[in-house]
Amino acid sequence: MKQKVILTGLLTAAILGGALWWFKLHGSTQASAEAPEKTAEETSALVTSQLVSRQSLDNSLLVFGDVATGKATAINFPQAGQISRMQVVAGQQVHRGDELALLTTDPTAQAGYAQALSAARFAGNELRRNEELFALQLATQSQLDAARKQLQDADSNLAAQKKLGGETGAAKVLAPFDGVVTALTAGQGDRIAAGAPLMQLGRTDILRIQLGIEPAQSRLVSVGMQVSIATIQDTAKTISAKVSEIQNLVDPKTQLVGAIVELPANKAPSLVPGMRIQAVIQLGKNLLWSVPRQAILNDENGAYLFQVAAGKAHRVAVVKLVENAANFGVDGKLDAALPVVVLGNYELQDGMSVREAAR
């Protein structure tokens, strides 16, 4: 009986061992056969692509900017003194001839003018005496010429002291044109040196609009191009103008290149200094690649797309120049014979295998 139990146990163990050996052998073979197919599926992406072509497109550029006054002018006073009354504040609009400040002349300037006036009177009297003596032949021609020279020098000094304001105890600083006070550099009660600026006054008869352009696109813009300007709040009402200046310098704060548009204020009553605007610069017609919007991706290196060659995705850098509801007009080193990935491109990497989706 005991031998029979032992024999039965050995037989059961043999059967289980054989089954385990068979499972390992056939299971590993099947897994190895399926592994390449699974790897291929994991390293390829399902995409939709289409061919694109170069087309002549109306090229325009949408940019944003700010409205500012015309070129600001420093308002100063030729004489030293003390600001006894400041009539304006920063941001205030003024008209030509309006009083901006009242300046009390420095006592030194007044003393200088008094001395120059006294010297001029003395020189005049001295010339008259020499002329009388010369008529009586009691003075020489040289003495008469010296008296005339002395009077000329005294008159010149008097005129200079008059320009420095010594003639008056106080003088008004008047606005030389219609404008806006963009900055105050002195305040009421301050003592200022001769010629020191009191404020910055920007012209309001001419508005100066500064537009920001991406450096890669700035080469497409030139002076004289037509610009349509509109406020952010009302883009339907546009104002026509022209680019008057290109600043070939990247602003360190915005990382944009500036383009300046100047236009008379009476042609743009809706624009006021400090307002944010948008503008469309008409660049003309250009031969560009017309690419569906969804084909274009962006990262820290700029805009790009993928073209398919021999079942592989290849990244191509592009520059977006024209934009509409369905397409971008781009410039880049595209191959017209290779399709562009329009769907499924978000998961692609350069050199990745792709599979074409059924259409």
C-alpha positions as CSV (number, residue, x, y, z in Angstrom):
1,M,0.0,0.0,0.0
2,K,2.8,2.4,0.9
3,Q,4.6,1.6,-2.3
4,K,1.5,2.4,-4.3
5,V,1.2,5.9,-2.7
6,I,4.8,6.7,-3.4
7,L,4.4,5.6,-7.0
8,T,1.4,7.7,-7.4
9,G,3.2,10.8,-6.0
10,L,6.2,10.3,-8.4
11,L,3.8,10.1,-11.3
12,T,2.0,13.3,-10.4
13,A,5.3,15.2,-10.0
14,A,6.5,14.0,-13.4
15,I,3.2,15.1,-15.1
16,L,3.4,18.6,-13.4
17,G,7.1,19.0,-14.4
18,G,6.3,18.1,-18.0
19,A,3.5,20.6,-18.1
20,L,5.7,23.3,-16.7
21,W,8.4,22.6,-19.2
22,W,6.0,22.7,-22.1
23,F,4.5,26.0,-21.0
24,K,7.9,27.6,-20.7
25,L,9.0,26.4,-24.1
26,H,5.9,27.4,-26.1
27,G,5.1,30.5,-24.0
28,S,8.5,32.2,-24.5
29,T,8.4,31.4,-28.2
30,Q,5.0,33.1,-28.6
31,A,6.2,36.1,-26.5
32,S,9.3,36.5,-28.6
33,A,7.2,36.3,-31.8
34,E,4.9,39.0,-30.5
35,A,7.6,41.3,-29.1
36,P,8.8,42.9,-32.4
37,E,5.2,43.7,-33.4
38,K,4.5,45.4,-30.1
39,T,7.8,47.4,-30.2
40,A,7.0,48.5,-33.7
41,E,3.6,49.8,-32.6
42,E,5.1,51.6,-29.6
43,T,7.7,53.5,-31.6
44,S,5.5,54.7,-34.5
45,A,2.7,57.2,-34.5
46,L,-0.6,57.3,-36.4
47,V,-0.8,60.5,-38.5
48,T,-2.6,62.2,-41.3
49,S,-0.6,64.1,-43.8
50,Q,-1.1,66.1,-47.1
51,L,0.9,67.8,-49.7
52,V,1.3,71.6,-49.6
53,S,2.3,74.1,-52.2
54,R,3.7,77.6,-52.6
55,Q,1.1,80.3,-53.3
56,S,1.0,84.1,-53.9
57,L,-0.6,85.4,-50.7
58,D,-1.5,88.8,-49.5
59,N,1.0,89.2,-46.8
60,S,0.0,91.2,-43.8
61,L,1.3,91.4,-40.3
62,L,-0.8,91.8,-37.1
63,V,1.1,93.6,-34.4
64,F,0.3,95.5,-31.2
65,G,1.6,98.8,-29.9
66,D,1.1,101.9,-27.8
67,V,0.0,105.5,-28.5
68,A,2.4,108.2,-27.3
69,T,2.7,111.9,-27.9
70,G,5.0,113.3,-30.6
71,K,8.7,113.7,-29.8
72,A,9.0,115.2,-26.3
73,T,10.9,118.5,-25.9
74,A,12.7,119.5,-22.7
75,I,11.3,122.8,-21.4
76,N,14.0,124.9,-19.6
77,F,14.7,128.5,-18.6
78,P,17.9,130.4,-19.6
79,Q,18.5,131.9,-16.2
80,A,19.1,130.4,-12.8
81,G,16.4,131.0,-10.1
82,Q,13.7,129.4,-8.0
83,I,10.4,127.9,-9.1
84,S,7.9,130.0,-7.1
85,R,4.9,128.5,-8.9
86,M,4.4,125.3,-10.8
87,Q,1.2,125.5,-12.8
88,V,1.0,121.9,-14.3
89,V,1.2,118.3,-13.3
90,A,2.4,115.2,-15.2
91,G,-0.2,114.1,-17.8
92,Q,-1.8,117.6,-18.1
93,Q,-2.7,118.9,-21.5
94,V,-1.7,122.4,-22.3
95,H,-2.0,124.8,-25.3
96,R,0.5,127.1,-26.9
97,G,1.1,130.1,-24.7
98,D,-0.3,128.6,-21.5
99,E,1.8,129.4,-18.4
100,L,3.7,126.3,-17.2
101,A,5.7,127.8,-14.3
102,L,6.7,131.1,-12.7
103,L,10.4,131.5,-12.0
104,T,11.9,134.0,-9.6
105,T,15.3,135.2,-10.9
106,D,18.4,134.3,-9.0
107,P,19.7,137.4,-7.1
108,T,23.1,136.9,-8.7
109,A,21.6,137.2,-12.2
110,Q,19.8,140.4,-11.1
111,A,23.1,141.8,-9.8
112,G,24.9,140.9,-13.0
113,Y,22.3,142.7,-15.0
114,A,22.5,145.8,-12.8
115,Q,26.3,145.9,-13.2
116,A,26.1,145.4,-17.0
117,L,23.5,148.2,-17.2
118,S,25.7,150.6,-15.2
119,A,28.8,149.7,-17.3
120,A,26.9,150.4,-20.5
121,R,25.7,153.8,-19.3
122,F,29.2,154.7,-18.3
123,A,30.6,153.6,-21.6
124,G,28.0,155.7,-23.5
125,N,28.8,158.8,-21.5
126,E,32.6,158.2,-21.9
127,L,32.1,157.9,-25.7
128,R,30.2,161.2,-25.8
129,R,33.0,163.0,-23.9
130,N,35.6,161.6,-26.2
131,E,33.7,162.7,-29.2
132,E,33.5,166.3,-27.8
133,L,37.2,166.3,-27.0
134,F,38.0,165.0,-30.4
135,A,36.0,167.8,-32.0
136,L,38.1,170.3,-30.0
137,Q,41.2,168.4,-31.0
138,L,41.8,167.5,-27.4
139,A,41.5,163.7,-27.9
140,T,43.2,161.4,-30.4
141,Q,41.5,159.1,-32.9
142,S,42.8,156.2,-30.9
143,Q,41.1,157.4,-27.7
144,L,37.8,157.8,-29.6
145,D,38.1,154.3,-31.1
146,A,38.8,152.8,-27.6
147,A,35.7,154.5,-26.2
148,R,33.5,153.1,-29.0
149,K,35.0,149.6,-28.4
150,Q,34.2,149.9,-24.7
151,L,30.6,150.8,-25.4
152,Q,30.2,147.9,-27.8
153,D,31.5,145.4,-25.2
154,A,29.3,146.9,-22.6
155,D,26.2,146.6,-24.8
156,S,27.0,143.0,-25.6
157,N,27.4,142.1,-21.9
158,L,24.1,143.9,-21.2
159,A,22.3,141.9,-23.9
160,A,23.7,138.6,-22.5
161,Q,22.6,139.5,-18.9
162,K,19.2,140.4,-20.3
163,K,18.8,137.0,-21.9
164,L,19.8,135.4,-18.6
165,G,16.7,137.1,-17.0
166,G,18.5,139.6,-14.8
167,E,16.3,142.4,-16.2
168,T,13.2,141.0,-14.4
169,G,12.6,139.8,-10.9
170,A,10.3,137.0,-12.1
171,A,9.4,135.4,-15.5
172,K,6.8,133.0,-16.8
173,V,7.6,129.8,-18.6
174,L,5.1,129.5,-21.5
175,A,4.2,126.4,-23.5
176,P,5.8,126.7,-27.0
177,F,3.2,124.4,-28.6
178,D,0.1,122.3,-27.8
179,G,1.1,119.3,-25.9
180,V,1.0,117.0,-22.8
181,V,3.3,117.2,-19.9
182,T,4.9,113.8,-20.0
183,A,7.3,114.3,-17.0
184,L,8.3,116.8,-14.4
185,T,11.9,117.1,-13.6
186,A,11.6,119.9,-11.0
187,G,9.0,120.9,-8.4
188,Q,7.7,124.1,-6.8
189,G,10.3,125.7,-4.6
190,D,13.3,124.0,-6.3
191,R,16.3,126.2,-7.2
192,I,17.5,125.4,-10.7
193,A,20.6,126.3,-12.7
194,A,20.5,128.2,-15.9
195,G,19.3,125.9,-18.7
196,A,18.2,123.1,-16.4
197,P,15.1,121.2,-17.6
198,L,11.8,121.9,-15.8
199,M,9.7,119.3,-17.6
200,Q,9.2,117.2,-20.7
201,L,6.5,118.4,-23.1
202,G,5.2,116.0,-25.8
203,R,3.5,117.3,-28.9
204,T,-0.2,116.4,-29.3
205,D,-0.7,117.8,-32.8
206,I,1.3,114.7,-33.9
207,L,0.8,111.3,-32.4
208,R,3.6,108.8,-32.3
209,I,2.6,105.1,-32.3
210,Q,5.2,102.5,-31.5
211,L,4.5,99.0,-32.8
212,G,6.3,95.8,-31.6
213,I,7.5,93.4,-34.3
214,E,9.0,89.9,-33.8
215,P,12.7,90.2,-34.8
216,A,12.3,87.4,-37.4
217,Q,9.5,89.3,-39.1
218,S,11.0,92.8,-38.9
219,R,13.0,92.3,-42.1
220,L,9.7,92.2,-44.0
221,V,8.7,95.7,-42.8
222,S,10.0,98.9,-44.5
223,V,9.3,102.6,-44.3
224,G,6.3,103.7,-46.3
225,M,4.2,100.5,-45.9
226,Q,0.5,101.0,-45.3
227,V,-0.8,100.4,-41.7
228,S,-4.4,100.0,-40.5
229,I,-4.7,101.0,-36.9
230,A,-7.6,100.2,-34.5
231,T,-8.2,100.3,-30.8
232,I,-8.3,97.0,-28.9
233,Q,-11.9,97.9,-27.9
234,D,-13.2,98.6,-31.4
235,T,-11.3,96.8,-34.1
236,A,-13.9,97.6,-36.8
237,K,-13.0,101.2,-37.0
238,T,-9.5,101.6,-38.6
239,I,-7.2,104.5,-39.3
240,S,-4.9,104.5,-42.3
241,A,-1.3,105.5,-41.9
242,K,2.2,104.6,-43.0
243,V,5.3,103.3,-41.3
244,S,7.6,106.3,-40.8
245,E,10.6,104.7,-39.0
246,I,12.1,101.2,-38.3
247,Q,14.2,100.9,-35.2
248,N,16.9,98.3,-35.9
249,L,17.3,97.4,-32.3
250,V,15.6,94.8,-30.1
251,D,14.0,96.3,-27.0
252,P,15.6,94.5,-24.0
253,K,12.2,94.5,-22.1
254,T,9.8,93.3,-24.8
255,Q,12.4,91.5,-27.1
256,L,10.6,93.1,-30.1
257,V,11.8,95.5,-32.8
258,G,10.0,98.9,-32.8
259,A,8.3,100.4,-35.8
260,I,7.1,104.0,-35.6
261,V,3.9,105.4,-37.1
262,E,3.3,109.2,-36.9
263,L,0.0,110.7,-37.9
264,P,-1.8,114.0,-37.2
265,A,-3.9,114.0,-34.1
266,N,-6.9,115.5,-36.0
267,K,-7.0,112.3,-38.2
268,A,-7.2,110.1,-35.1
269,P,-9.5,111.7,-32.6
270,S,-10.2,108.3,-31.0
271,L,-6.6,107.8,-30.0
272,V,-5.1,109.3,-26.9
273,P,-1.5,108.9,-25.5
274,G,-1.2,105.8,-23.4
275,M,-3.8,103.8,-25.3
276,R,-3.1,100.2,-26.4
277,I,-3.8,99.5,-30.1
278,Q,-3.5,96.8,-32.7
279,A,-2.3,97.4,-36.3
280,V,-2.2,95.4,-39.5
281,I,0.9,96.2,-41.7
282,Q,0.4,95.5,-45.4
283,L,3.5,93.7,-46.6
284,G,2.3,93.1,-50.2
285,K,2.1,89.8,-52.0
286,N,4.6,87.0,-51.3
287,L,5.2,83.5,-52.6
288,L,4.7,81.4,-49.4
289,W,3.9,77.9,-48.4
290,S,0.2,77.6,-47.6
291,V,-0.1,75.2,-44.6
292,P,-3.1,74.2,-42.5
293,R,-3.1,75.9,-39.2
294,Q,-3.1,72.6,-37.2
295,A,0.2,71.6,-38.9
296,I,2.1,74.3,-37.2
297,L,3.6,73.8,-33.7
298,N,5.6,76.1,-31.5
299,D,8.3,75.6,-28.8
300,E,11.1,77.6,-27.3
301,N,13.0,77.4,-30.7
302,G,10.1,78.9,-32.7
303,A,7.5,77.6,-35.1
304,Y,7.9,74.2,-36.9
305,L,6.1,71.4,-38.7
306,F,6.8,67.8,-39.7
307,Q,7.2,66.3,-43.2
308,V,7.2,62.6,-43.9
309,A,10.0,60.9,-45.8
310,A,10.4,57.1,-46.0
311,G,8.0,56.6,-43.1
312,K,9.9,58.9,-40.8
313,A,8.9,62.3,-39.5
314,H,11.4,65.2,-40.1
315,R,11.1,68.5,-38.3
316,V,11.3,71.7,-40.4
317,A,11.6,75.1,-38.9
318,V,9.3,77.8,-40.4
319,V,8.4,81.4,-39.9
320,K,4.7,82.4,-39.9
321,L,4.2,85.4,-42.1
322,V,0.5,85.3,-43.2
323,E,-2.5,84.1,-41.1
324,N,-6.1,83.5,-41.9
325,A,-8.9,81.3,-40.5
326,A,-7.7,78.1,-42.1
327,N,-4.1,78.4,-43.1
328,F,-0.7,79.9,-42.3
329,G,1.5,81.4,-45.0
330,V,5.0,80.3,-43.9
331,D,8.6,80.5,-45.1
332,G,11.0,77.7,-44.6
333,K,13.0,74.9,-46.2
334,L,10.1,72.6,-47.1
335,D,10.2,69.9,-49.8
336,A,7.2,70.1,-52.1
337,A,7.4,66.4,-52.8
338,L,7.0,65.4,-49.1
339,P,3.6,65.5,-47.3
340,V,3.1,67.6,-44.2
341,V,1.7,66.1,-41.0
342,V,-1.6,67.8,-40.2
343,L,-3.0,65.5,-37.5
344,G,-1.2,63.5,-34.9
345,N,1.8,65.8,-34.9
346,Y,1.7,66.7,-31.2
347,E,3.3,63.4,-30.2
348,L,6.0,63.4,-32.9
349,Q,9.7,63.7,-32.5
350,D,12.3,64.2,-35.2
351,G,13.1,60.9,-36.9
352,M,10.1,59.1,-35.4
353,S,8.4,56.4,-37.5
354,V,4.9,57.2,-38.6
355,R,1.9,55.3,-40.0
356,E,-0.6,56.9,-42.3
357,A,-4.2,56.9,-41.1
358,A,-6.9,55.6,-43.5
359,R,-8.9,58.4,-45.1
